[in-house]
Amino acid sequence: MEHEIIVGLNVEFSVNERAGCAFAICELIQSFIVNEPKNEPYSDQQIVYLLKQEGIDISRRTVAKYREQLNIPSSKKRVYF
């Protein structure tokens, strides 16, 4: 099994474990968006804040990348009237 040391951490994650983490984060992002206020969709930065409340610290760009992988449009394109 291939292992890789993540810089700054004393924990080893296998490639599969890292993929599992990304999948779990994608599920959270999707859950936040499904349950967001329809008249004020969450921006990527607001999703970063929600993830931080869950103990997950990732950048806005990473949230945008995961959101795009899920084929979810940006908040400006998710406004429902």
Residue, then its C-alpha position, 0 to 999 in steps of 0.5 A: m500500500e502506498h503511503e505519503i507523508i503530508v507536510g506539516l503533519n505527523v500522520e500518514f494517509s494512504v492514497n485511498e484514505r485521501a480519496g475517501c476524505a475528498f469524497a466525504i467533503c464533497e458529500l458535505i458540500q452537496s448537503f450544504i447546497v441542497n439545504e441552503p436558503k433558495n433565495e440566498p445560495y451559499s457562496d464558496q466562502q460561506i461553504v468554507y466557513l460551514l466546513k470550518q464549523e465541522g472541523i474541516d479547514i480547506s480553501r475557497r478554491t478547493v471548495a470551488k473545485y469540488r463543487e464543479q466536480l459535482n456539477i453544481p453551478s456557482s451561487k450566482k447561478r443557483v438563485y431561485f425566486 
